[in-house]
Amino acid sequence: MSVFTLHLLGPPLLEADGRSIGNLRRKAMALIAYLAVDGNRHSRDALAPLFWPEYGQSRARANLRRCLFDVNEAIGHRVLTSEQDTLHLGSEGLTTDVGEFRRLSAGCGNHDRDVRCETCESMLQKAAELYSNDFLFGFTLPDCTCFDEWQLFQGERLRNELAEVLERLIKLREKSAGASETIGYARRLLALDPLEESYHRTLIRLSALAGQRAAAIRQYDHCAKLLRDELDTEPGPSTIELVHSIRARTFMRGGSTPLRIPSPDEFSTARALQVQSRQRDAEAFLVAAYASGCETSALVRAIDTAGGTVLERCEGMLSARLSDVGAAVEAAIDCERDNGALLRIAIHVARADAPPDRLMALLSAWPDGEILLSPTAADGAHKRLPRGVSLHSLGYHRLIDLDPPEQIFQVIHPEHIRPLPMIDSVDSRPNNLPEVSGQFIGRERELADILELIGSGTVQLLTLTGPAGTGKTRLSLQAAARLIHHFDDGAFFVDLASVPDPGSVPAAISSALALHAPSGIESPEDRTLLDSLSCRRILLLLDNFEHLIRAATWVSKLVAAAPGVKIIVMSRQRLGISAEREYCLSPLALPDLNAPPASHLATDSVRLFIDRARAVLPDLEANEATVDIVARICSRLDGLPLAIELAAARLRIFTPPELLHMLGDRFVLLTAGPRDLPERQQTMKGTIDWSYDLLDAQEKRIFALCAVFHSGCTMEAAEFVCTDTSDPEAADTLSVIASLVDKRLLRAGDAGDEKRFSFFETIREYAVLKLKEHPDGITARELHEREHENLRQALRWYLDSGDSEQAVAMSTALEWFWYRYGHVREANQWLTEIVPAYSHDGYRSERSAHGCSHGKPMRRH
């Protein structure tokens, strides 16, 4: 006998042995559904008016007989039973998905439903899968009001039963598989009744637990709007308290302490690795982050058993070096068996002296209870994995930085509990942050400062200023990648270099955010943007703002209109508005050329050069001779990151000593930067051209004339040389010098009781080029020459007074002046007198320091 299956959870369908049978008339199908779900006996006199209410009893019964004939023809006489003028469906030969759903949803017994039972959990999952749509979805009998009421009642009853199934599944699956695997059930539960606040609260809580903080807050916003619009009410205290804890990042799972990933500064793995090994060969490294309650001794034992070495331990973090990836994976699995939900582990293969940034990035994006491998670790892992262990690719992701996306691999083993973890990467928030090439090196203090300022509640607008080529854009992008998780609506980069005028700034920002005025509404671009941003939490990066300073007033409006928007402006000049907090970025730290070459490797400028140099010369040896030359190159380049990167790229065709020698003509040398950079950043001259072209005529004149001062000047000297006495309407030198300082083309420093103004060497050489072109250049040199006699008198005074150290310092400062203006003979005369005096004073000081004179002990006074 054929087995008939009646599908009612969705559009009704009758199958026999898995095959759909002929289409029955609608009332015949409705009759079968009614008898199958109700399960009771019904008299013909009751059924006839239920399905044919518009007819009298006699005709209604005739229609019922005709309908029963069709049913019997379709499913056979043995399924439909008739006794003493009553009808019912027999228990054999016909099954329904409603009956199966109710059997599965009952579970496997009467035990406590909050106790996890794998059998019950499996049955509930099958029940949820079986419920494909609402009862008799899309099916109606327009002329049968009583049947429609019955259908509505049964549908609502089944929806309530499904809600109970989903609620039980959420409790059970959250314990076994984690929050990220349970979110789908929570979304389905909410779809059953979008106005049930507790369902919203469940989805908010699970999203937060899965690391989807922005999604949790967006869900709350949606819930609040829905309740206001539909019920004219606000979310309850429980929901508000939950969201407040999520916003404040105090929300925790079951009261446990969340994992905290220390920064590379806190966790000095790189330094530990350098102490442990000086080898250049790649090694396998394991870093584990753990919450309180984790049995770290088990991890240490597992590492020791695998032949590894623990390198460093600090609060919540442990690092180790192992012989190979297979050993690292085996140690990680052994520990995860005991501490799964409290532990996350990253395994990476790198050089022994590599910094820990990659491992930190992997850990910060990873959920609890997971083991991950970087691409370099996965490459060599396949033949070394323990039996029953495999790797699963989770695709490509950008982590806490903006390097190109990396493929991440998840370790799968028999005890693994979560098949598809949610990765909290940069791209888990809306953004248009560009990828950047090259490792982010140095700037730890500056990055920490920016994170603190933007993370505080007091700074909404931060202007990052600094000379050309200091790396303002790169630093701000790195900060945005670290900060993006604080902004529910993402982070957006707006390059304003090609924006022609201040009035076009709102349009450029709207374009970056993909915002457009509603169709058919004429609204000024800036008003539309302000309205759209007023309720958003966004981080905006506005790059190359220096030529649009007059747009600062509009930025002030944006700050006032959108309190949830924070802005980082990159500019060579501050905006000058009240909401602004300026952060001046200096060049990278320079090495002490008098220190041993080995110490230079800890200097950011040298680290940057060597990293970029290895991109073109992978086998570059960082021996003492090379490092010493690199240190001198970086010093000559003032520690400017762009200049260093352009110089390092030239190692394709020059050796380091040749490169150092050629820096005398640096604007020819520092060219041919990466083609994917803006054209102005492909050469050092192009970068400074951008700043110079923004100057007015008076600023260009004084910028060029200041090049006559090799070692800087006082304001008095600048006014003497640069003041244009022939033009009574010319701007005063004081205000122009101040403007050049504001635009980071000059720098001001203290020299005793007075200010001295000077250039970075790279910018000064650019100014010398402009001085040669300027018609007032000859006059400036002549005025500068008038100070020559004063310089001679100063040197004579230092020698006569016995201050040979100051005489040496001044002669060093005059080196370029003597050489440039042909005073070589005079220089030799001075040095012939200064050097013996300094040598004698130095010898005498050294003898005094040892407490002796002419071989006899000195008297103590």
Secondary structure, 3 states (H helix, E strand, C coil): CCCEEEECECCCEEEECCEECCCCCHHHHHHHHHHHHHCCCEEHHHHHHHHCCCCCHHHHHHHHHHHHHHHHHHHCCCCEEEECCEEEECCCCEEEHHHHHHHHHCCCCCCCCCCCCHHHHHHHHHHHHHCCCCECCCCCCCCCHHHHHHHHHHHHHHHHHHHHHHHHHHHHHHHHCCHHHCHHHHHHHHHHCCCCHHHHHHHHHHHHHCCCHHHHHHHHHHHHHHHHHHHCCCCCHHHHHHHHHHHCCCCCCCCCCCCCCCCCCCCCHHHHHHHHCCCCCEEEEEEEEECCCCCHHHHHHHHHHCCCEEEEEECCEEEEEECCHHHHHHHHHHHHHHHHHHEEEEEEEEECCCCCHHHHHHHHCCCCCEEEECHHHHHCCCCCCCCCCEEEEEEEECCCCCCCCEEEEEEECCCCCCCCCCCCCHHHCCECCCCCCCCCCCCHHHHHHHHHHHHCCCCCEEEEECCCCCCHHHHHHHHHHHHHHHCCCCEEEEECCCCCCHHHHHHHHHHHHCCCCCCCCCCCHHHHHHHHHCCCCEEEEEECCHHHHHHHHHHHHHHHHCCCEEEEEECCCCCCCCCEEEEECCCCCCCCCCCCHHHHCCCHHHHHHHHHHHHHCCCCCCCHHHHHHHHHHHHHCCCCHHHHHHHHHHHHCCCHHHHHHHHHHHHHHCCCCCCCCCHHHCCHHHHHHHHHHCCCHHHHHHHHHHHHCCCCEEHHHHHHHHCCCCCCCCCCHHHHHHHHHHCCCCEEEEECCEEEEECCHHHHHHHHHHHHHCCCHHHHHHHHHCCHHHHHHHHHHHHHCCCHHHHHHHHHHCHHHHHHCCCHHHHHHHHHHHHHHHHHHHHHHHHHHCCEECCEECCCC
